[in-house]
């Protein structure tokens, strides 16, 4: 392949990636594992949802959360102080090959040290799709193969000590529909304190003058990890129609191991909520 064609091919691949032309081929359940103080093992099930045989490499790695949601790479200095769970976790198998529709159970074991300090430790279990083996390659022919290694990861959390987490809803703003979004949204700023992290969902309600609640939006799976003391999230409100007599109520309630916990709630008259016009 001459240099001009190679550059053209690379630009084509980059354009595909930039446009999001990537489809998921792996289903993982659960998407989050939390070891409480007495827990010793957990199981994660993976399913090859593609139409071809696929191999996956499994490994642990560390990354930090951002206030707006996406994960970020740790700097070398941050790695030294990050509360990683890698040294306390073991898992098997480390590589699997699955036929279409086939599933595999991955066992994760937690081994704490006796002097482990109270707090929360976290790493991510990553599943990387390996490129398929090439067959019937033409001898003597120069070929350049570009393989995109898709990876999927889930957080593995290990806690020591009684659950210690507090959450407050500090600010709520309404974002009106615009060119960049079709629906109203509620922008919610939260703060977290304590040794541990919560997980849960944000619920948005309109409350009329008779106290009747009508749910107008929900955001599931909201984590506030321990490296964060603040978190910002947006709830899409697909059926938001409010009158001046209504109040807007936001609730952050627990899910999974926090299923019976209501972390925070805030209610305010709709006339007091700041509205930001979307562009």
C-alpha positions in Angstrom: 0.0 0.0 0.0 1.5 3.3 -1.0 1.8 6.2 1.4 -1.1 8.2 -0.1 -3.5 5.2 0.1 -2.3 4.5 3.7 -3.1 8.1 4.8 -6.5 7.9 3.1 -7.3 4.7 4.9 -6.2 6.1 8.3 -8.3 9.2 7.8 -11.3 7.0 6.9 -10.9 5.0 10.1 -10.6 8.2 12.2 -13.8 9.6 10.6 -15.7 6.4 11.5 -14.5 6.6 15.1 -15.3 10.3 15.4 -18.9 9.7 14.1 -19.5 6.9 16.7 -19.6 4.1 14.2 -19.0 1.5 16.9 -21.5 -1.0 18.2 -21.4 -2.8 21.5 -20.8 -6.6 21.3 -20.6 -7.5 24.9 -23.3 -7.5 27.6 -22.1 -7.3 31.3 -24.1 -7.9 34.4 -23.9 -6.5 37.0 -22.3 -3.2 35.8 -21.0 -2.4 39.2 -19.6 -4.6 42.1 -19.4 -3.5 45.7 -17.8 -5.6 48.4 -19.0 -4.7 51.9 -16.9 -5.6 54.9 -18.1 -9.2 55.1 -18.2 -9.9 51.4 -15.5 -12.2 50.0 -16.6 -13.0 46.4 -18.8 -11.9 43.6 -19.7 -13.1 40.1 -19.9 -11.1 36.9 -21.6 -12.6 33.8 -20.6 -11.6 30.3 -22.5 -12.4 27.1 -21.2 -12.2 23.5 -24.1 -10.4 21.8 -22.4 -10.3 18.4 -22.8 -12.7 15.5 -19.2 -13.9 15.5 -16.8 -15.7 17.9 -15.0 -13.2 20.1 -12.1 -13.3 22.6 -11.8 -10.9 25.5 -8.8 -10.1 27.7 -9.6 -9.2 31.3 -7.5 -6.9 33.5 -7.7 -4.4 36.4 -6.8 -0.8 36.1 -7.4 2.5 37.8 -9.1 5.7 36.6 -10.7 8.7 38.3 -14.2 10.1 38.0 -14.9 13.7 37.0 -17.5 16.1 38.4 -19.5 15.9 35.2 -19.4 12.1 34.8 -16.8 10.9 32.4 -13.7 9.0 33.7 -10.2 10.5 33.3 -6.8 9.0 33.3 -4.7 9.3 36.5 -1.4 11.2 36.4 1.7 9.5 37.7 1.4 11.6 40.9 -2.3 10.8 41.3 -1.6 7.0 41.0 0.6 7.1 44.1 -2.2 8.3 46.3 -5.3 6.8 44.6 -7.1 4.3 46.8 -6.7 1.4 44.4 -8.3 -2.0 45.1 -6.0 -3.9 42.7 -3.9 -5.4 45.4 -6.9 -6.8 47.2 -8.7 -8.3 44.2 -8.3 -11.6 42.3 -10.3 -12.7 39.4 -10.6 -15.6 36.9 -10.5 -16.3 34.1 -8.2 -13.7 32.6 -9.1 -14.4 29.0 -12.2 -15.9 27.4 -13.4 -16.9 24.0 -17.1 -16.8 23.4 -19.2 -18.0 20.5 -22.2 -15.9 19.5 -24.8 -15.9 22.3 -22.4 -17.7 24.7 -21.9 -16.5 28.2 -19.1 -16.8 30.8 -19.1 -16.2 34.6 -16.1 -14.3 36.0 -15.4 -14.8 39.7 -13.9 -11.9 41.6 -12.4 -12.5 45.1 -11.7 -9.8 47.7 -8.8 -10.4 50.1 -8.3 -7.6 52.7 -5.3 -7.1 54.8 -5.7 -7.1 58.6 -4.4 -3.5 58.9 -6.6 -2.1 56.1 -7.8 1.4 57.1 -11.5 2.2 57.0 -12.5 3.7 53.8 -13.3 2.8 50.2 -11.0 1.3 47.5 -11.8 1.0 43.8 -10.4 -0.3 40.6 -12.1 -1.1 37.3 -12.4 -4.5 35.6 -11.8 -4.1 31.9 -12.9 -6.4 29.1 -11.0 -5.8 25.9 -12.1 -7.4 22.7 -9.1 -9.0 20.9 -8.7 -8.9 17.1 -9.7 -12.1 15.3 -7.1 -14.4 14.0 -6.4 -13.8 10.3 -6.5 -16.9 8.0 -5.4 -17.5 4.4 -3.1 -14.5 4.2 -1.4 -14.1 0.8 2.3 -14.9 1.1 4.6 -12.1 0.0 1.8 -9.5 -0.1 2.3 -6.4 2.0 -0.8 -5.8 4.1 -1.7 -3.2 6.8 -4.4 -4.3 9.2 -6.0 -1.7 11.5 -7.8 -3.4 14.5 -9.8 -1.3 16.9 -9.6 -2.9 20.3 -13.0 -2.1 22.0 -13.0 -2.2 25.7 -15.7 -2.1 28.4 -15.1 -1.7 32.1 -17.1 -1.8 35.4 -16.1 -0.4 38.8 -15.1 -2.9 41.5 -15.5 -1.3 45.0 -14.1 -2.6 48.3 -15.3 -1.0 51.5 -13.9 -1.2 55.0 -15.9 0.1 58.0 -19.6 0.9 58.5 -21.2 2.8 55.6 -20.3 6.5 55.9 -21.8 8.8 53.3 -23.8 12.0 53.3 -25.2 13.8 50.2 -26.8 17.2 49.7 -28.5 18.8 46.7 -27.0 22.2 46.5 -28.4 23.8 43.4 -31.0 23.0 40.7 -31.3 24.9 37.4 -33.7 24.3 34.5 -32.3 24.2 31.0 -34.8 25.1 28.3 -35.0 23.2 25.0 -32.8 24.6 22.2 -31.0 23.6 19.1 -28.7 21.3 21.0 -31.4 19.6 23.0 -35.1 18.7 22.4 -36.3 18.5 26.0 -36.2 20.5 29.2 -33.5 19.3 31.6 -32.8 19.8 35.3 -29.2 20.5 36.1 -28.4 19.3 39.6 -25.3 20.0 41.7 -24.7 17.6 44.6 -22.1 17.4 47.3 -20.8 14.3 49.0 -19.0 13.8 52.3 -17.9 10.8 54.3 -15.6 7.8 53.8 -17.7 6.0 51.2 -19.5 6.7 47.9 -23.2 6.5 47.1 -24.9 5.1 44.0 -28.5 5.8 43.1 -30.9 7.6 40.9 -32.1 11.2 40.6 -35.8 11.7 40.3 -37.6 14.9 39.3 -41.2 15.6 40.3 -43.6 18.4 39.8 -45.7 18.9 42.9 -49.0 20.8 42.6 -50.7 23.0 45.2 -52.5 19.9 46.6 -49.2 18.0 47.2 -49.8 15.6 44.3 -46.4 14.4 42.9 -46.0 13.8 39.1 -42.7 12.2 38.1 -41.2 14.1 35.0 -37.7 12.6 34.8 -35.2 10.1 36.1 -31.5 9.5 35.8 -30.3 6.0 36.9 -26.9 4.8 38.0 -25.5 8.0 39.4 -22.3 7.4 41.4 -20.4 10.0 43.4 -17.0 8.3 44.0 -14.8 9.2 46.9 -12.3 11.3 44.9 -15.2 13.7 44.4 -16.8 16.0 46.9 -19.0 17.6 44.2 -21.0 16.1 41.3 -23.1 17.6 38.5 -25.7 15.7 36.6 -28.6 16.5 34.1 -32.0 14.9 34.3 -33.9 14.8 31.0 -37.5 16.0 31.5 -39.4 14.6 28.4 -42.9 15.6 29.8 -42.2 18.8 31.6 -45.2 21.1 31.7 -45.4 23.2 34.8 -47.7 25.9 36.1 -46.8 28.8 38.3 -48.4 27.0 41.3 -46.2 23.9 40.9 -43.0 23.1 42.8 -40.0 21.3 41.4 -38.8 18.4 43.6 -35.5 16.6 43.2 -34.8 13.3 45.0 -31.5 11.3 45.1 -32.3 7.8 46.3 -30.1 4.8 46.6 -29.9 1.8 44.3 -28.2 -1.6 44.7 -26.7 -1.9 48.2 -28.3 1.5 49.0 -31.8 0.4 47.8 -33.6 1.5 51.0 -31.7 4.9 51.4 -32.9 8.3 50.5 -29.8 10.4 50.3 -31.1 13.9 49.7 -34.2 15.8 48.6 -34.9 19.4 47.6 -38.1 21.1 46.7 -38.6 24.7 45.5 -41.4 26.7 43.9 -41.2 26.6 40.2 -41.1 30.4 40.2 -37.9 30.4 42.2 -36.0 28.0 39.9 -33.4 29.7 37.7 -34.0 29.0 34.0 -31.1 29.0 31.6 -31.8 29.4 27.9 -30.2 26.7 25.8 -28.4 27.7 22.6 
